[in-house]
Amino acid sequence: MLRRGCAYDNGAADQGLPSLACMRDPTLLTRVQERFTTRGGPHPYTEHRASVLAYVPPAPAPGECVGKRFLDS
């Protein structure tokens, strides 16, 4: 899993730390989140707002359309 966070601060009412994780197996993120909540959970001042899972197809070969290998399988 490759994971990256990026803090932002647009004033007292708009602060946060969104993160992005890239992995082959999305169930890994589920396991990590479950472990996180059962072992003390997040800091008391944090608030979880949303989660998103997106599939990013592999780069196309020369002359191939994006997602072709995914659609053909």
C-alpha positions as CSV (number, residue, x, y, z in Angstrom):
1,M,0.0,0.0,0.0
2,L,1.3,3.4,-0.9
3,R,-0.3,6.1,1.3
4,R,0.0,9.9,1.3
5,G,-1.7,12.6,3.4
6,C,-1.8,16.3,2.6
7,A,-2.9,18.8,5.3
8,Y,-4.7,22.0,4.4
9,D,-5.8,25.0,6.5
10,N,-8.3,27.5,5.1
11,G,-9.1,29.1,8.4
12,A,-10.5,27.7,11.7
13,A,-13.7,26.3,10.1
14,D,-11.9,24.6,7.2
15,Q,-9.0,22.4,8.1
16,G,-8.2,18.8,7.3
17,L,-5.9,16.0,6.3
18,P,-7.2,14.1,3.3
19,S,-5.3,10.9,2.4
20,L,-4.9,8.8,-0.7
21,A,-3.9,5.1,-0.6
22,C,-3.0,3.1,-3.7
23,M,-3.1,-0.7,-3.6
24,R,-3.8,-3.8,-5.6
25,D,-6.2,-5.3,-3.1
26,P,-8.9,-2.9,-1.7
27,T,-9.7,-5.3,1.1
28,L,-6.3,-4.3,2.6
29,L,-7.7,-0.8,3.3
30,T,-10.7,-2.4,5.0
31,R,-8.5,-4.6,7.2
32,V,-6.3,-1.6,8.1
33,Q,-9.3,0.6,9.0
34,E,-10.8,-2.3,11.2
35,R,-7.5,-2.7,13.0
36,F,-7.3,1.1,13.5
37,T,-10.8,1.3,15.1
38,T,-10.3,-1.8,17.4
39,R,-6.9,-0.6,18.7
40,G,-7.8,2.7,20.2
41,G,-9.4,4.4,17.2
42,P,-8.6,7.8,15.9
43,H,-7.6,10.8,18.0
44,P,-10.6,12.2,19.9
45,Y,-10.5,15.5,17.9
46,T,-10.7,13.8,14.5
47,E,-13.8,13.4,12.5
48,H,-14.3,10.9,9.6
49,R,-16.3,12.5,6.8
50,A,-16.2,10.1,3.8
51,S,-14.5,7.2,2.0
52,V,-14.2,6.5,-1.7
53,L,-13.0,3.5,-3.6
54,A,-12.0,4.0,-7.2
55,Y,-10.6,1.6,-9.8
56,V,-7.7,2.9,-11.9
57,P,-7.1,0.7,-15.0
58,P,-3.5,0.0,-16.0
59,A,-1.9,2.2,-18.6
60,P,-2.8,1.2,-22.1
61,A,-0.3,-0.4,-24.5
62,P,0.7,1.6,-27.6
63,G,-2.4,1.8,-29.8
64,E,-4.7,0.4,-27.1
65,C,-7.7,2.2,-25.5
66,V,-7.7,2.9,-21.8
67,G,-9.5,0.0,-20.0
68,K,-9.5,-2.3,-23.0
69,R,-7.8,-5.1,-21.0
70,F,-10.3,-4.7,-18.2
71,L,-13.3,-4.8,-20.5
72,D,-12.0,-7.8,-22.5
73,S,-11.5,-10.0,-19.4
